[in-house]
Each structure stands twice: as C-alpha cells, then as structure tokens.
Amino acid sequence: MDIAVILTGLGQACFYVIAGIFFIWLAKRVDDWRTKEFDDDVHIDDGNLAVGLRRAGLYLGIAIALSGAMGGSSKGFWLDAIQLIIDGLLITGFMFSSRFVNDLIMLGHVDNDAECIKTFTRPNGVEQVGNTAVGIVEAGMYLATGFIIHGSISGTGGTFIQGLISTILFFIIGQFTLLIMGLLYELITPFNVRNEIKANNPAAGIGLGGSIVALGIILMSSVSGPFTGWKNDMISFGIYAVFGIAMLLICRFVIDKLLLPTTNIATEVKEDQNVAALLVVASAVIAVAIIISYSM
C-alpha cells in the first residue's frame, strides 16, 4: 500500500468536491439573480415546497452531470481539472437552458416562476403557497437533463472539440426527446395533464416528472461509451430513444394493471390526487428504466 499515492488521490478528490460545491453555489447565485423579483431563500425558509423541489432538482442534476465529467480515464490532474471547470460551466448553462425549455414548451401555458409563489386553496380549505406539481416537473426535468449530460460527457474517444460538440448536440437532441415523451404522455392520458399541474395537483406532477426522469436514465445509457463516429452515435441514440419511450409507455400500462389492481392511474390522479399511489407508479417506472439502461 503506497500511502503517498493514497494521499495524492485524496487531495485530488478534495479538489473535485470543492469544484462540485462551487458549481452548485454558482447555480444558486444564477437562479437567485434570475428570480430576483422574489427571494427563493425566504420561500424555502417559509416551507414553500415548490421552490424547494425545483432547487433540489437543480442541485442534484448538476451533481449527476458532474459525476459523468469526473469519470473516465485520467489525462493528468491539471488537464482533468481544467476539463472539469469547462464541463461545469457548460453543465450550468445546460441546466438553465433546460429550465427554459420546460417553462416554455413542456408546461406550455404555465408560468413556472409565478406558479411557484402563487397562493392556492387546497380542497380541505387550507391555503398553500407554491404550486408543488410545477416544482416536481421542473425538478424532474433537471434530473433527466443531468442524466443525459452525464452520459454524453462520460464517453471516451475523439478530440476535445468532438467531445464538446457531441455533448452540446446530445443535450439538444435529449431535450427534444424529453419533449416528445411529454407530448406522448399527454396523448395517452385520459385527462389534461397540464391543466391538472396548473391546478396544483401533485399527483399529476409526480406522474409526468417520474416519466421524464425514467427516460433521462435510459438516454444516459444510450449516449454513454466511446465515440464511434457521428453517424453511428446518432443512429444508436435514435434507436435507443424510440425503444426507451415505447418501453416506458408500455410499462406504464402494465404497472397500472399490476400495481393498482383495484383502481387506475387516471382515477388516482384526477379524482383522488393520490400522491402515495403515484409515488409507487413513478418509482416502478424509474426502476424499470434503471433495469433497461443496464441491459442495453
């Protein structure tokens, strides 16, 4: 056992931890500036679950993506450190781009920022500040984006420029694929998902957010691995994306029949707003996604 090697490794690990904390702090500062019309910290201190969820998703998404940047073969500590800083800045930009896509397209007519500080009256008459359903979907989008970036950054082979272009390209295509998943989810659901989310139905948020996270896990696996050429990588991504979406939609139908034998997802979401039932469904869908990702 070489103590010097161990201590050197631990010293480098400390740098990576500090870098990770820095980028999480940077994301907080950017988001504070972006939402300067209201104080996120005050809302979190006051127990605003919607704001807490979206911040939690942002921080976890960055960590998931950064873990991909920290993996792979080493080119030497200083080169690895420079690469990590570049990747971290890129990841931060991607996360806020993902939030914009989620706000503008995924939830369409829903203003995420306004909804997360809006006051709602629950069916039991209790007032609640913040649309929890919107916070869940936004957190899901951050997590899914983190998984996709993790896969594209952790790949090996190709030049630095090829790796950079590949990461940007797969981020864009990944966001498009997540939007397709959201559209298909809406089409197969017998109620208006966006309207339920805007009405602060957390069960609806869990259903959509869980499906997005599940697809992000599958897409992470599809873009991981060595660079084999643009054509091969794009074809491979397309095949896995179609396969992943099809499997998740089929899985949702099967889970509805097997895990909710005395009811169905539509009833639990729209009529009962049953968070417990949808947590079971979302967890099962994500579990299947993990199995699919490691089987490909």
N, C-alpha and C positions, 0 to 999 in steps of 0.2 A: 504494500500500500504506500503510494507516494503522497505524503502529506502536502508537499508543495503544489502538486497538481490539483489536489482536492481544494486547497485554499484558493488557488487561482480560479478554479471553476466557481467556487462560492462567491468570490469577488465579482466575477463577470455576471453571475446570477443576480447579485445585488444591483448592478447597473441596469439589468433588464427590468427588475422590479421597479426601480426608480423611474425608468423610462415609461413603463406602463402606467404608473401613478400620475406621471406628468401629463400623458395624453388624456387620461380620464379627467384630470383637472382642467386641461385645455378645453375639452368638450364642454365641461360645466361652464367655463367662462364664456365660450362662444354662445351657448344656449342662454346664459344669463343676459348676454348682450342682445340676442335675437328676441327675447321676450322681456325687454326692459320696461314695457308698459305695466307689467306686474312682477312681483318678487316671488320666484319659484321657491326660495328657501322659506319664506314666510308661509306659503301654502303647504309646504311639506311639514313644517313645524305645527301647523294647524290641523294636520291629518288629512290633507287632500290626497286621496288615493290615486286619482287620475294623474296628477303631476308626479307623484312618487313612482308610479308604474312606468311612465314614459322616461323618466330619468334613469330608473333601474335598467330598463331595456337598452338605453343608450350606453350606459357604462358596461353592461355585460356584453353587448355587441362589439364594442371596441376591444374588450379583453379577448373575446373569441377570435376576432380577426387578427389581433396582435400575436396570439399564440401560434397562428399559422406563419407569421413573419419570423418568429423565433425558432421555428423548427427547420428541418433540413440540414444539409451539410454545411460546415463552417468554412469560411474563406479567410479566417483570421479575425481576431477580436475587433480590431479597429474598423475593418471593412464591414463586419457584421453590424457594428454599432451605427455606422453611417447609413447602412441599408435599413436598419430598424427605424431610425429617425425619419428617413424618406417615406418608408411604408406607413409610419404612424401618422404623418401629416396627410398622406393620401387617404388613409382609413378615416381620419376625422372628417375630411371633405366628403367622402363617400357616405358617411353616416347622416350628415345633414342634407345631402342630396336625396338620400332615401326618405328622410322625413318629408321633404318637399314633394316627392313622388306620392307618398302615402296621403298627404294632405290634399294634393291637387287632383289625384286620379283615383287611388284606391278607395277613399271615402267620399270622393266627389263633392257633393254639396254640403259636406260637413267641415266647418272651420275648427280644426283641432285645437288651436290655442284658445279660442273663445269658449269652446265646449269644456275644456279642462278647468275653467274657472267659473263656469256658469252654475247657478244655484238651481237644483232640482228638488221637487217634492216627491218622495217615494210613495208607492201605493199605500203604505201604512201611515202616511201623513208626516213622516219625519223629513226635514229638509237636509239636503246633502249638497255640498259644494264640489263640483267637478264631475265630468262625465267619465265614469270608470270604464265603460265599454270602449270609448275612444282611446283612453290610456292603454288598455290591454292590446288593442290592434296596433297602435303605434309601437309599443314595446315589442310585439311580435315581429313587426317589420324590421326593427333594429336587429333583433336576434337573427332573423333569417338572412339579413344582409351580412351580418358578422360571419355566419357560417359560409356563405358564398365567397366572401373575400378570403376567409381562412383557406378554402380550397384552392383559389386561384393564386394566392401568394405563396403557399407552401409547395407548389410544384417546382420541379428542378429541370435543368436543361435550358438551352437558349441563352442569348445575351441579356445584358441588363435592360436594354431597350425593348427587346422582345418580351421580357418578363413584365415590364411596365405597361406596354401596350396590351398584353394579354390580360393583366389584372383589370385595367380600365374597361376593356372590351367585355370581359365576362361579368363585370359589375353591371354594365348597361344591359346586356342580354339577360342577366339574372333578374334585374328589376322588372324587365318586360315579362319574363316568365312568371314572376310572382303576381303581376297584374292579371295575367291570363288565368292563373289559379283563382284569384279573387273573383274574376268575372264568371268563371265556370261554377264556382261555389255559389254565387248568387243565382245562377240559372237553375241549378238543381235543387235549390232550397225553396220550399213552398210558401215563403213569405219574403218580404223585402228586408234584406239583411241590413242595408244602410239605414233604413228608417228605424229599425229596432236599435241599432247602435246610436243613432242620433237621439233616440228616446231614452238613452242611458240604461239599456238592457245589458247587464254584464255577461249574461249567458251567451248572447249573440256575439259579443266581443271575444269571448273565450273560443267560441266555435270557429270564427274567422281567423283570429290570431294564432290559434293552435295549428290550423291547416297551413298557414303561411310558414310558421316555424318548421313544421314537418317537411315541407317542400324545400326549404332552405338547407336542411340537413342532407337531403338526397342530392341537391345540386352541388353541395360541398364535395361530396364523394365523386360526382361526375367531372369536376374540374381539377381534382387532385391528381398528383402523379407527374411524370416527366413530360416536358414539352415535346410533342411528336410532329409538329407542323400545324399551320393554321387550319388547313382543310380537315385533317384528321381530328383535331381537337374540337372544331366546330361541329362536325358531323356527330362525334361522340357525345358532345353536350346536348345536341338536339334530340338524339335517341334517348338519352337518359332523362331529359326533361319531359318528353312525351310519356315515357314509361312511368316516371315518378308521379306525374299528375294523374294518369289513368289508375295507377295502383292506389293512390290516396283517395280518389273518388270512390273506387270500388270498396276500399277498406272502410270508408265512412258508412256506406250502405250496410256492409256486413256487421260492423260494430253496432249500428242502430238495431239490428235484429238480434244479435247475440248478447250484448251488454245491457240493453234496455228492453227486455222481453215483455214487460207489462205496459210499455209506453213507447214513444218515439222522440227523436231529436226535435222535430218541429214543435210538438206539444210542450216539451220541457223548456224550449227557448221562448217561444212567443207567448204561450198562455201562463206558464208557471215561473218563467225567468229563473229556472233551477240551476244555480251556479254549480252545485255539487255534481249533478248529472253531467253537465258539460265539461267539468274538470276531468271526470272519468273518461268521457269521449275524447277530449283533446289529448289526454295522456296516452290513451291507447293508440291514437293516430300517430303521435310523435314516437311512441315505442316501435310501431311498425316501420316508421321512416328510418329509425336507427338500424333496425334489422335489415331493411332494404339497402341502406347505404353501405353496410359492411358485407353484404352479399354480392355486391356488384364488382 
